[in-house]
């Protein structure tokens, strides 16, 4: 399988240790439950900043979360999770989400981080 990490805006460069953190956490999540993609997207410029955090499992389950960054780095969060997730799957996504949350303070112009789990040839 191939992987693709997309960061917006175009030209925003993550430092290598941050890229490594995202990749490691995304792969741990994939080991817990096969994933199709993870998307962390700015919803509102703010203040406060608002982001959507969405994970999409290969089996069709979805996880949608909204984060409002009124206090950095401790955002308010809500969950719109209709699908059933196991505790181990929940724990695996938390690490990746927390890394992405930390990026909001480190990369103020961040608009999106997308991690795609691609079939070979994609």
Helices and strands as residue ranges (DSSP letters): E 2-8, H 16-32, E 35-44, E 49-57, E 62-69, E 76-80, H 87-106, E 112-118
